[in-house]
Amino acid sequence: MMPEFAYFLKVNLALVLFYAFYRLFFNKDTFFKLRRFLLLAFFALALLYPFTNMQDWIKEKEQIVEIVYYAGLFLPEVEVVADKPVAMDWKDIAGQFLFFVYVIIAGVLILRFFVQFSSILWMTYNSKKQLINGHSVYAMPEPAGPFSFFHWVFLSPESHSEKEKEEILTHEYIHVSQMHSIDVIVSEFMCILCWCNPFVWLLKREVRHNLEYLADNGVLQSGYDSKVYQYHLLGLAHHQQFTTLYNNFNVLHLKNRIIMMNKKRSSGWMRTKYLVFIPLVLCLMLLSNIEVLARMANGTKMETETIVEQLPESAMLTEIETSTDHNDLVEDVVASAKEEEVEETVFTIVEKGPSFPGGEEALLAYINSSIVYPKAAKEKKIQGRVTAQFVVSKQGDIVDPVIVRGVDPDLDAEALRIIKNMPAWTPGKQGEQEVAVRYTLPVAFRLSDEEKIMEDAVFTVVEKQPSFPGGEPELLKFLGKTIKYPVVAQENGIQGRVTAQFVVEKDGSIQNSEILRGVNPDLDREALRVISLMPKWLPGEQRGKPVRVKYTLPIVFRLQ
C-alpha cells in the first residue's frame, strides 16, 4: 500500500471515530468553548497522528537481534537492448481512475470555495459601509439574511427593526471578536481534502452549529430577552443567503439553537468528561503503530543493525542496460552491505573493495562499449539475465570467471568474454593487506524495440539513474532504521535473501513494488512494507526529462 494512501485512510478513520465520540459524549452539553476547541483538535489530530512513531520507544524495551541486510547486493548489471513499454495492470488503471475522480471532485470543491469567497468580496464592493449602533456594517442593497466573515459584517438595514438590529449586531460581532471564521475555513478545507468521507461533512455541520450556539449564548449573556430573541430568529428564517462561507445570524438549524438556548446549563464538574479525549488519542496512536506493538506483545524486537562503517565498493551494484546499437547508457542502482568471509583467502566483503581502472564510471563505459548481442540469440529472440561471478586476485587479475546463472550458451559466452577481456583491477584490501575478492556481475540481455518508446515506458537503463534523497548513505540509514525482522520468522529460524523490485516514477514516488524472489511470506511482506515507506526519490532522467525507472533491491535477513 502506498504511504500516501495509507495516510489518507488513517486520517479518514480518525474522523469517523472522532465524530462518533463527539456525538456520544459532548453533543448535549453547554460547554460551547470547550466544544469549539475539541472540534478543531479533531481536525488537527486526524492530520497529525499518522506521523507518530513509537518504534524508538519500543527499541528501549526489547532485545536486539542483528539483521545483516543487503541494501542491494547489486554489482554492475548489463542489459543489452532498449526497454519495451510495460503494459499497465488493471489495478493500476483502476487506482489511477479513482485518483483522477478524487482530484476532479476536490478541484470542483476548491473552485466552489473560491466562488463563495469571491462573492463575499463582491458584496463588500457592492455594499455601502455604514455606522449602525456604533458598529461598522456593510449595508446590502437588497434584502438578505445578515452574516459576518472575519471582520466584515453584512446587514440589510431596511429589513429589520432597531431592536432586531441590536441583537443581530451583537450576535455577529461575537463571531467577529472570537474569529469564528477560522473554524469555518478549517472545516471547509477538511471537507475538500476528505470529501468522500460523509463524517467530515457531519463534523463540519457540528462546527457551524457550535459557533451559532456560542454567538447565541453571547447575545443572551449581554442581557437580551431570550424569548424575544428567539422570535426574531424565527422571523428571519425566510431570508435568502448568497453563499455559505461565513457565520450567519439566520441558519436553518433554528430548532436546535432554540433548544440549546432553553437548555439548563451543564454542571461545571461535567467538564472532566473531556478528559476521556486523551485515551481516544492514545488509542489512535497505538492503532497507527499496531505492527510495532504486535512485535512487542510477542516479547521480541528485531532491530536492524546496518553494518556500514565505510561503504565497501566491492558490494556496490549497478544495473546497466545497453541497446543492440549501443545508444543507451547505464543505470546505476547502488547499495551496500557487509557479509561474512566466504573462504579463507577469497573475501566477499572487505574494508576497501577492488576497483576497475578509472573507477565505476570507467567500468560501465567499458561494458557498454564492449558488449555485443550475439546474432544467433537475437535471431532466436532469446533474452534474459546472465549472472556471472569472478575473483579479483591480490594482483588485480580477473580469475575464475564462471556463470552462476545462465540463460543461453551464446549469451553466457558473451558475458564471459567481456569479463575475461577486462584489464587488471586495483585489488581490494583488508586492513593494509591486499586480498582476493569475489565480485558478481549480472548481465541482462533484452531484445530491442526499434519503435519509439512510449512516454510511460519503464526504463531499466537511463542516462541519469534515480537516487534516494541524500544518496546511498541515507538509503542505508533509512533501511537500517525501518526494517524489522518478522517475529514469526525469527521464532521459526527462517532467514534468507528476498529480492524485491519497484518502479521509481517521474515524480520520484515508488510504485509497483513486487517480490522477484521470495524466501518466506513474512520476510517478503516485511521487504515490501519497508519499500512502501520510502520517501520520494530523485527521479531518473533520459535526454534531460524525468522517466520511470525499474529498480531492484535484495534484502538478506539473517539471525545472529
N, C-alpha and C positions, 0 to 999 in steps of 0.2 A: 504494500500500500504506500502510495506517495505520501511524504511527510505533510505536504500542503493539504491533502485530502483528509489525512488523519487529524490534523489540527482543526479543520473545518468541522469534522464530526464531533470532536470534543467540545468545541465552542457551542454547537447546537444542542448537544446533550446537556450541557450545563444550563442553558437557557430553559430547557424543558423542566429540569429539576428545580431551578430557581422559581419558575412560575408556580409549579405545584406547591413548593414550600411557602411561597408568599400567600397563596390562596388558603392554605391550611392554617397558617399561624397569624398572619398580620392583616388580613383583608377587612376585619371588622373593628379594629381598634381606632382610637382617635389621635394616635401619636403621628401626626402628619409629617413633622420634620424628620423624625426617625425613619419613617417610611420613605421619604424622599431620598435620604442618604442610602438606605438599603437598596432601593431600586437602581440608583446609579452604581452602587457597589456590585450589583448583579452583572451589569454590562461589563464593568472593568474586570471583574474576576473571571468571567467567561472567556474574555480575550487573553488573560494573562496566565491562568492556572496551568494550561498545557505546557508552559515553559518550565514548570517546576521539575527539578531533578533531585531525587533522593538517593541517587547512586553513591555520591561521595559520602553521605552519612552512613549508608549501609556498609560501605567498604571498611569502616572502622569496627564493624560488629562481626565480620565474618572472616573465616580463614582464607588464606590466599593459595590458589593453585595456579601454577605457572602455565601459560599457554604460549608456546612458541609458534607464532603465526607468520605466514609469509604474505606480506602486503603485496605480493606479486612476485612469485619466483619466475619472472619472465627473463628470458635472455632475448637477444635480438631475434625477432621473428620476421621472416621474409615472406611476403605474399606476392607471388608473381601474377599480375593482372589487375585490371581495374574492377572496381566493385560493380555489382549489378543492383538495381533498385530492389529493396526488400518489400515484399507485399505486406500491407497492413493487416493486422489481426482484427477480427470483428469486435473484439473487446476494446481495442484502441479506437476504432471508429465510433463505437457507442459512447466511450468515455469522452472523446473529442466533441461529439454531438451534444452530450449533456452539458459539457463545459461551455459550449457555444450558446446553448439555450440560457444557461445561468448568466453568462456575460451580457447577453442581449437584454434579458429582463432587468438585470441590475443597471444596465445603461439607461433603460426606459425610466426606472425609478430615479436615477440621478438627474435625468432630464426633467422629470416631474418636479423634483426638489428645486431645481434652478428656475423653472417656470413659476413656481409658487413664490420663490424669493424675489424674482423679477416683478411679479405682480404687486408685492408689497412696496418695492422701490418705486414702481409706477404710481402707486397711491400716494406716496409722500410727495411726488412731483405734481400730482393732480389735485391734492387736497390743500386747503388753506390752513396755515398754522394759526391757532387762536389760543388765548389765555382764558380758561374756564375754571372758576373757583380756585384760582391760584395755580392751576396746572397747565402746562403747555400741551396742547392737543392738536392733532390734525383733524380738521373738520371735513368729513366726507361729503361730497356734493350730492350724493344720492343716499336714500335711506338704506342702512345696512347695520348688522349687529356690531357692537363695539368690540375691539380687541386690542392687544398690545403685542409688540415684538421688540425685544430688548428695551431700549429707552424710548421707543416710539409708541404713542397711544393714539388710536383712531376712534373717532366718535362722530355720529350724525346728530348734532345739537338739536335740530328741529324735531327729531323723533322722540325726545324724552323730556319729561318734566324736570324741574330743578332738583326735586328730591331724588329722582332716578339718576340724574347726572352725578350727584354727590356719591351715591352708592357705587355707581359704575366706575367713577374715577378712583374711589378708594380701593375697589377691587383690582382694577388694572394696575394701579401704582404699587400694589403689593407684589404683583407679578414682576413689575419693573425693578423694584428695590431688591427683591430676592433673586433676581436673574434667572427666572424660571425658563426663559427661552433656551438656556444652555441645556436643560433637561430635554426640551423638545428636539433640539438639533441632534443630541446624542442618540435619542431613541429613533429618530428618523434614519440616521446613518446605520444603526444596528439593523433596522428593517431592510435597508438597501443591501447590506452585507449578507444577511441571513434571510432573504425574502422567502425562501422555500420552507422556512420553519414557521408554522402558524403560531407557535408560542411566543415568538419575538413580537408579533403583532399584538398579542394579548398583553404582553408586558408593556408595550408602547401605550396601549389603552389605559393600563393601570397608572402609568406615569402621568398621563394627561389628567386622569380623574383626580389623582392625589394633588396635583398642582391647583386644581379648582377647589378642592377641599381646603387647601392651605389659604387661598385667597378669600374664600367664603368665611372661614374661621377668623381671618384678619378683619373682615368687614364687621362681623358681629362683635368682636372684641373692641372695635372702635366706637361702639355704643349705638349702632343702628338696630332698629326693631327687627327681630327675627322674622315675624310673620309678614310684615310689610315688604321686607327684602325678598322673601320667597314669592310673594305675589308679583313683584316686579320681574323676577326670573321667569315666571310663567307667562307674563305679558310679553316678554321678549323672545319667546320660543319660536315665533313665526318669522323672525328676521333672517334674511338670506346672508350667507357668508361667501366671501370671494375665494379664499384659499383656506388651508388648514395648518399652515406653517406659522402658528402664533398661539398665544394664550388669549382665548376669547371669553368675554363675560357670559355669553349665551352659548352653551353647548348642549348636546342632546341628552345627556345623562342626568336630566334635572331631577328625576325621581331619586337617584342615588344621592345627589347633592342635598336634597331636602331631607332625606332620611338621615344623612350624616350630620346635618346641622341640628336636627332634633334629638340626636343620639346622646345619651348620657356620657360624659367624659370618662374615659378609661382610667382606672386607678393607677397611681404612679408606680406601684410595685410591679405592675404588669410589664413595665419596661424591661424587666430582667429576662423576659422570654426572648428578647432579641439576641441574647447570648447564645441561643441554640443555633444561630447562624454560623458560629465558629466551628462546631462539629461538622456542619454541612460542607464548609470549605475544606476541612481536613479530609473528609471522605472523598471529595473530588480530587484532591492531591494524591491520595492513596490510589484512586482509580486510574489516574494518569500514570502512576508508577507501578501498576499491578504486576508487571513482569518481574521487576526488580524485587518486589515484596514476595512474590512466589518463590524466588530463589532463597530469600532469607528464611521463609517459612520451612523450607526443606533443610535448613541448617547448613547450607554450603554456599560459598561465594566463589565465583570464578572471576578473578581479577586479571585482566590482561597485563602481561609484563612484556613490553616491547624491548627486545634486546638490540638496541641500535646505538651503540656508543659512537660509532662512525659508520656511515652507510657504506658497506663493502661494495666496491664496484663489481666484484665477481657475482654478486647476487642481483645486479641490475638486469632488467629485461626490457627489451624494446621490440615492439611489433612492427615489422617492416613489410610494406607491400610494394611490389614493383610490377608494372604492367608489362605485357609482352613486348611493347615497343619502348620500354624503359622511360616512359614520360612521367610516371607517378613518383613521388618522393616518399619519404618514410614517416611512419607514425611511431612516436616514442612513448611507450607506456612504461613508466619507471616505478619500480617498487623494490623493497629490500627486506631482508630478514636474516636471522642467524640460525645456523643448524649445527649439528654435531659433526665431528670428523667422520668421514665415511671409511677411510682406510688409514693405515699408519702413515703412508707417505703422500697420499693424494688427498688434498683438502677440498671441501665444497665451499666453505666459508672461511675467509682469512681476514686478518686485520687490514691488509691492503691488497685488493684484488688485482689480477693481471689486467693489462690494458693493451688494446690494439695501437700500433704506432700512429700517433696523431690524435688518439682519443676515440671516444664513441662515435663522434660525427664522421671521422675518417673511416671507421669500421662500417657504418651504414652506407657511406658513399661507395666503399669498395664492393659491398654486397650488391648494392643497387646497380652498379655498372658491370659487374662480372656475371651475374646470374642470367641464364638463358633458359627459357621454357622449352623443354625437349619437344622436338617436332612430332615424334610418334605419339607422345602423350597428348599433345594439342589436337592431333587429328582424331584420336580416340575420345577426345573430350574428357580426359582423366584429370581430376583435380583433387586437392586435399592437402592436409598438413603433414609434413615430414618433420619429425623431431630427431635432431642429431645431437651427438654428445662427443666431446673431445677433451683432452687434457693439455693444459698449457704447462710445459715442463719447467724445471728450475732455470733452464737456459732460454726459455721463451718459445721453444719449438712446439708445433702442433703435433701431438702424439695420440695414437689410438683413436682416430675418428670412427665412430660407429653410428648406425641408425638405431635409435631407441624405439621409434615407432614409425614404420614406413607406410607408404601408400601404393607406390608402383615402382618397379625396378628402375625405370627411366628417371622418375622424379627423385628417387632415393640417390641414384648415382650422381645427379646434378648437384644435389645438396652436398654430397661428399666431395665432389670435385672442387667447389668453391672453397670448402674448408681446407682441403689439402694444399691448395694454391695460396693460402694466406701467408703473408710474410711473418717473420718472428715477432712475437709479442713481448712486451715488458712483463717479466714474470711477477707473480704475486708474492707477498711477504707475510710471514707470521713472526711478529717481533722484528728482529733485524735479519732474520734468515729467509732466503729465497726458497719457496716451496712450490711443488706441483699442485695445480688447482684444476678441478673438473669444471667444465663450462658446458652449458646446454644451449642449443640454438634451434628453435622451431622455425620451419620454413613452410609457409602456406602457399601452395600453388593454386591459382584460380584462373579460369579461362576469362579472357577479356571480352567486354561487350563494346563493339565499335560505335554503337548508338550513343547519342548524347545522354549523359547521366541525368536522371530526373533530379529536381531540386530537393525532394525529400529523401533521396537515397542515403543509405547509411554507409559511410566510408570506413574502410579498415585502415586506409593509408591517406594521409593528408600532408600538406606542406608544413603546417604548424599544428602539432598534436594538442589535444586538450590537456589541462593540468589542474590538479587540486589547488584550491586557494592557498597560497603560501608555498606551493611546491611540494616536493617529495617529503621533506621532514615533517610538514604539517599533516600530510596524509598518514604517515606512520604514527604520528602523535594522536590523530583522530581515531585510528583503528585501535591503538593501544588503550585509549580511554573508553571506547564504546563497546568493543567486542566482549562477550561474556560466554563462558563455557556452559552449555546446557547441563542442568543438574542431572537429568535422567541419563544423558550420555556419559557424564562423569561417573555416576554410580555404577554403570554397566561397563566401565573401562573402554568406551568407544573413542577412537581417535583416528585421524587421517586427514587427507587433503581434499578440501572442497574447492572446485573450480567454478567460479561464477562469471557471468558476463552481463554487461549492460551497455546502454547507449547514452552517450553524452550529447544532449540535444543542442540546438543552435543557441539557446539561451542559457546553456550550462546546466540545466536540470538533468536529473538521472531518470531514465525511462527504460522499460522493457528488461528489467533485471531477471535473470534466469540462471539455473544451475546447469552447467555443461557436464560436469562430472561430480556426482554426489557421493557421500560416504554413509550418511545416516540422516533420516528425516529431521531430527532435532538439530544436528550440525548444519544441515542445508538451510533450514529456516533461520538459524542464527546469522549465517552469512548474508542471506537476503535482507534480514532485518537491519544489519549494520549498513548495507548499501542504501537501504531506503532512508536512512537517517543522514546521509551525506548532504552537506550544503551544495549549492550550485558551484559547478566547476567553471574554469575559464574555457570556453568552447574551442574546438579545433577550427582551423581555417584552411580553405583551399582557394587559391587565387585571390587572396585578400578578403574572402567572405566566410562568415561562420557556417559550418556544416555539421551534420550529425555524424558522430564517430563512435564505432564499436570499441569497447574496452574490456579486457579480460583480467580478472583478479582472483588468483588462487589464495586460499587461506588454509593453513595447516593447523589443525587442533591437536595438541599433544599434551598428555597428562604427565606431570612430573612424578 
